[in-house]
Amino acid sequence: MIYRSSEYDLGLGVNRLRLRNNMSVAELADRLNISRMQAYRYIDAVDMKFSKVCELADEFDMSVTDFLQLCRR
């Protein structure tokens, strides 16, 4: 399932989460065990699979609801 809404920008949320944790893109990639290129794709993403949203929230010890609040435009 893909999560998409005009009210939310998931890439914006990923970037806010990265900045909130004072992380570079490389550090984000390392923490998520992905390449830097994939980290940039997450940051540029407007939508993503709901399972990935859950993984991101879990990795940063937050609820999906809290993560989605970071994604609000």
C-alpha positions in Angstrom: 0.0 0.0 0.0 1.3 3.5 -0.9 0.6 6.3 1.4 -0.1 9.5 -0.5 -1.9 12.7 0.5 -1.8 16.3 -0.5 -1.7 17.2 3.1 1.5 15.3 3.8 4.9 15.3 2.2 6.7 12.2 3.5 10.1 13.3 2.1 9.7 16.6 4.1 9.1 14.5 7.2 12.2 12.4 6.6 14.3 15.5 6.1 12.8 17.1 9.3 13.6 14.0 11.2 17.1 14.0 9.9 17.6 17.6 10.9 16.0 17.2 14.3 18.5 14.5 15.0 21.4 16.6 13.7 22.3 14.0 11.1 23.9 14.2 7.7 22.4 12.3 4.8 25.3 9.8 5.1 24.5 9.3 8.8 20.8 8.8 8.0 21.7 6.3 5.3 24.0 4.4 7.8 21.3 4.4 10.5 18.7 3.0 8.0 21.2 0.6 6.5 20.6 2.0 3.0 22.8 3.8 0.4 23.1 7.6 0.4 21.3 7.6 -2.9 18.3 5.8 -1.4 18.4 8.3 1.5 18.1 11.2 -1.0 15.2 9.4 -2.7 13.4 9.2 0.7 14.0 12.9 1.2 12.7 13.7 -2.3 9.7 11.4 -2.0 6.2 12.7 -1.9 4.8 9.2 -1.1 6.2 5.9 0.0 5.0 2.5 1.1 3.3 2.4 4.4 5.6 -0.4 5.6 8.5 2.1 5.0 6.7 4.8 7.0 6.4 2.2 9.9 10.1 1.3 9.6 11.2 4.9 9.8 9.0 5.7 12.8 10.2 2.6 14.5 13.9 3.3 13.8 13.5 6.7 15.4 11.4 5.4 18.4 8.2 7.3 17.5 4.7 6.4 16.5 3.5 6.5 12.9 1.2 9.3 14.0 4.1 11.4 15.3 6.1 10.8 12.1 3.1 11.9 10.0 2.9 15.1 12.1 6.4 15.9 10.9 5.3 15.4 7.3 2.5 18.0 7.4 2.9 20.7 4.8 
